[in-house]
Amino acid sequence: MSAPVAIVTGGAGGLGQAIASTLLADGFRVALLDRRGAREAAGRLGESATGITADVTDETAVRAALDEVEATWGRIDALVNNAGIEPQHSLEELDPATWRATLEVNLTGPALLIKHCVPRWRRQGGGRVVSIGSRVWLGGGATGSYSASKAGLVGLTREACRELGPLGVTVNVVAPSFVRTPLNAEKGDAGFVEAYARRFAAASPLGRLVEPADIAGAVAFLLSDRARAITGEVLHVTAGTQLAPFIP
Ligand SMILES: NC(=O)c1ccc[n+]([C@@H]2O[C@H](COP(=O)([O-])OP(=O)(O)OC[C@H]3O[C@@H](n4cnc5c(N)ncnc54)[C@H](O)[C@@H]3O)[C@@H](O)[C@H]2O)c1
């Protein structure tokens, strides 16, 4: 069989780049799908990577992106729903547009990607989905819109696991804690982000932060044949901080 093909949304971002690199090392061909920077990011990864500019909330663009991948490589084996945003807001001052935008990118996007992969997986006889959630789906610690979107992703995963299992598709969530990426750099100045990172390391039973490669390794495992009997699962990659009380 030719090399399997994975789509990584948000592929130009911090975790997306790490996930794509690991999947390439595992023998995948990888299509990075991002609203910006996808082609440049793919260019840095070599000829088994391709970049497609698309917004995951735009169904027409999603369908066209998947068509492009299939036309190029003939198949789609795995979908990594990684694109995400985390606008900062309080609930008291919530702008409904911010709420909708967060849910659109973090939850509607993955649903649209799954929807348009299904007919291809029906033809191919199986497929894999891993969506990047967050530890905050359990106990919060971010913002209302973000935590709601990540909890929703677990609901979507469990429904997809039931609906798509008979097609041979596994569907899981990898739930990280704090990882140094541009997403967190936007939360405040360097001092604020460092203090935040230190609180996470202190709350970890392992006394460490999670790195992008840790998330990528978990995704690669769930996409591998070793994980063929795992579906509907949430794999926390948090250095144990999913057990920690609220981290302020
Ligand atoms: N970094 C962390 O601490 C952390 C923790 C838990 C979960 N996560 C999740 O991991 C995922 C990746 O985050 P990251 O830390 O790499 O952030 P990042 O900001 O580095 O990357 C996110 C990528 O998503 C892309 N994106 C955003 N909206 C998009 C859209 N509408 N269509 C297509 N692409 C879009 C961005 O352009 C960016 O390249 C996100 O889902 C995030 O919620 C991150």
The ligand as an SDF file (V2000), in Angstrom:
LIG
                    3D

 44 48  0  0  0  0  0  0  0  0999 V2000
   -0.9370   25.3390   23.3670 N   0  0  0  0  0  0  0  0  0  0  0  0
   -1.6580   24.9160   24.3960 C   0  0  0  0  0  0  0  0  0  0  0  0
   -1.3440   25.1760   25.5630 O   0  0  0  0  0  0  0  0  0  0  0  0
   -2.9050   24.1130   24.1420 C   0  0  0  0  0  0  0  0  0  0  0  0
   -3.4970   23.4720   25.2390 C   0  0  0  0  0  0  0  0  0  0  0  0
   -4.6490   22.7290   25.0440 C   0  0  0  0  0  0  0  0  0  0  0  0
   -5.1850   22.6220   23.7850 C   0  0  0  0  0  0  0  0  0  0  0  0
   -4.6050   23.2620   22.7320 N   0  0  0  0  0  0  0  0  0  0  0  0
   -5.2330   23.1360   21.4030 C   0  0  0  0  0  0  0  0  0  0  0  0
   -4.2660   22.7170   20.4680 O   0  0  0  0  0  0  0  0  0  0  0  0
   -4.6410   23.1580   19.1650 C   0  0  0  0  0  0  0  0  0  0  0  0
   -3.4520   23.8260   18.4880 C   0  0  0  0  0  0  0  0  0  0  0  0
   -3.1030   24.9690   19.2380 O   0  0  0  0  0  0  0  0  0  0  0  0
   -1.6530   25.6450   19.2140 P   0  0  0  0  0  0  0  0  0  0  0  0
   -1.2540   25.7910   20.6240 O   0  0  0  0  0  0  0  0  0  0  0  0
   -0.7790   24.9500   18.2670 O   0  0  0  0  0  0  0  0  0  0  0  0
   -2.0480   27.0980   18.6900 O   0  0  0  0  0  0  0  0  0  0  0  0
   -1.5010   27.9660   17.4680 P   0  0  0  0  0  0  0  0  0  0  0  0
   -2.1710   29.2760   17.6000 O   0  0  0  0  0  0  0  0  0  0  0  0
   -0.0210   27.8880   17.3990 O   0  0  0  0  0  0  0  0  0  0  0  0
   -2.0660   27.1660   16.2030 O   0  0  0  0  0  0  0  0  0  0  0  0
   -3.4280   27.1810   15.8500 C   0  0  0  0  0  0  0  0  0  0  0  0
   -3.4930   27.1610   14.3320 C   0  0  0  0  0  0  0  0  0  0  0  0
   -4.8830   27.0880   13.9430 O   0  0  0  0  0  0  0  0  0  0  0  0
   -5.0490   27.9240   12.8250 C   0  0  0  0  0  0  0  0  0  0  0  0
   -6.4480   28.3170   12.7050 N   0  0  0  0  0  0  0  0  0  0  0  0
   -7.1550   29.1130   13.5450 C   0  0  0  0  0  0  0  0  0  0  0  0
   -8.3900   29.2900   13.0680 N   0  0  0  0  0  0  0  0  0  0  0  0
   -8.4680   28.5980   11.9110 C   0  0  0  0  0  0  0  0  0  0  0  0
   -9.4910   28.4060   10.9590 C   0  0  0  0  0  0  0  0  0  0  0  0
  -10.6930   28.9990   11.0870 N   0  0  0  0  0  0  0  0  0  0  0  0
   -9.2480   27.6310    9.8810 N   0  0  0  0  0  0  0  0  0  0  0  0
   -8.0140   27.0610    9.7110 C   0  0  0  0  0  0  0  0  0  0  0  0
   -7.0030   27.2210   10.5770 N   0  0  0  0  0  0  0  0  0  0  0  0
   -7.2400   27.9760   11.6650 C   0  0  0  0  0  0  0  0  0  0  0  0
   -4.1390   29.1290   13.0960 C   0  0  0  0  0  0  0  0  0  0  0  0
   -3.8650   29.8570   11.9150 O   0  0  0  0  0  0  0  0  0  0  0  0
   -2.9250   28.4480   13.6990 C   0  0  0  0  0  0  0  0  0  0  0  0
   -1.9570   28.1190   12.7100 O   0  0  0  0  0  0  0  0  0  0  0  0
   -5.8470   24.0850   19.3700 C   0  0  0  0  0  0  0  0  0  0  0  0
   -7.0360   23.3710   19.0880 O   0  0  0  0  0  0  0  0  0  0  0  0
   -5.7700   24.4260   20.8310 C   0  0  0  0  0  0  0  0  0  0  0  0
   -7.0300   24.7540   21.3690 O   0  0  0  0  0  0  0  0  0  0  0  0
   -3.4630   24.0030   22.8750 C   0  0  0  0  0  0  0  0  0  0  0  0
  1  2  1  0
  2  3  2  0
  2  4  1  0
  4  5  1  0
  4 44  2  0
  5  6  2  0
  6  7  1  0
  7  8  2  0
  8  9  1  0
  8 44  1  0
  9 10  1  0
  9 42  1  0
 10 11  1  0
 11 12  1  0
 11 40  1  0
 12 13  1  0
 13 14  1  0
 14 15  2  0
 14 16  1  0
 14 17  1  0
 17 18  1  0
 18 19  2  0
 18 20  1  0
 18 21  1  0
 21 22  1  0
 22 23  1  0
 23 24  1  0
 23 38  1  0
 24 25  1  0
 25 26  1  0
 25 36  1  0
 26 27  1  0
 26 35  1  0
 27 28  2  0
 28 29  1  0
 29 30  1  0
 29 35  2  0
 30 31  1  0
 30 32  2  0
 32 33  1  0
 33 34  2  0
 34 35  1  0
 36 37  1  0
 36 38  1  0
 38 39  1  0
 40 41  1  0
 40 42  1  0
 42 43  1  0
M  CHG  2   8   1  16  -1
M  END
$$$$
